[in-house]
């Protein structure tokens, strides 16, 4: 993901639209030639010294799956991508800009779909999948980003998004409304009603330079909703990368560079500096590749590639099924971390790691025989309180909402309304389910600009996946600093899931 101090528009371009190139033929008889730089793809190597995604040789390569990258573009003529470029890439700039500027999108595309066995470069996770690029990050228009999320929605299977928003800076209304409407449209109407699977970077703004928490996925309207799969980053040893944002909506983590150690080797723009500038003494002789890609920007396309394999294994999966499979198949990492909790459905979950590290083999195996979830239902209730939040008081205030129906939980939302509190960074907000699982929706953190308010702010949590909704859901609010006060005007609970089947 782009630097958390940089707005999404500081990116470079995509391919010329509309564009199509020859698609790789999975059934051709070309000889298999080893990919020489695959040795640097440590996350694929199944080396016991490194965390890997556990991708064994299997029959699924992503055939027939179309992945769209909403980014700054793709070098569509890159030697390791050209045979896997699908039809429909789009240029929002309205002119034939130089596609070789698309460093970020090209790096993401290579992780997903670099050609396998062609004797050059690297191997993509889904080397037979098709990729297309939308360069919406090159334009200062939220409407273009929203359009990119649903462009070719009948044809796109996976939307890979390594970009973010303002988070705790405050969000423009257009971002919250236009983007969310697009995500709802894509999951409802995309892919013949099965829904586009939206994979997003969790974000790179976990802490400020002194180590104090700043951003969190729950402060971002892009990744605190039920439509997206937020992906966190872990290093080669399975430890959270220090920049990777925490939060209650995290699903899985994937490898990237930590505070030190190896980054991700992938495709780079053809013949241009990109991520592999000459200042590095150990550059590849071939400038078309880099070993310096990192951040949650690298983690998201890893998961997008795995999702392509899952959908290749079972094209009937709905977007909700993919999210649940990724969570249920994830591997517990950093086992000594005190943040691990077993939720009411027996799943391990952690605010730093979601449900754990993505596990490709387990996800694919689970996908093959998966029975799709039933129709999505929602249970909701609201409480009008107008309760003062005690200033700098560890006791805070608490309230509860009772749900008197059974529902297998997939996602939970809390609409939190305390608009007169000017220092939201002082507030801790925790939701506790009837099963006792806690979701930290907000924590005390550095607030960069005092413009963001909890004015009917929608928090989200995936941590209650598989639990039964019936019972009391408790919300607690604590102000952890002095001088600024406010009122909890109201809160609303929304529980999404499907009907519990009685097998008796």
Helices and strands as residue ranges (DSSP letters): G 36-40, G 42-44, E 66-70, G 82-84, G 99-101, H 103-113, E 130-134, G 136-138, H 142-150, E 158-161, G 167-169, H 173-174, I 175-179, H 180-189, G 191-193, E 197-201, G 217-219, E 228-234, E 250-255, E 264-267, E 289-293, H 296-313, H 319-329, E 341-342, E 348-349, H 360-368, E 377-389, E 393-403, E 408-418, G 424-426, E 427-432, E 438-442, E 454-461, E 471-479, E 486-498
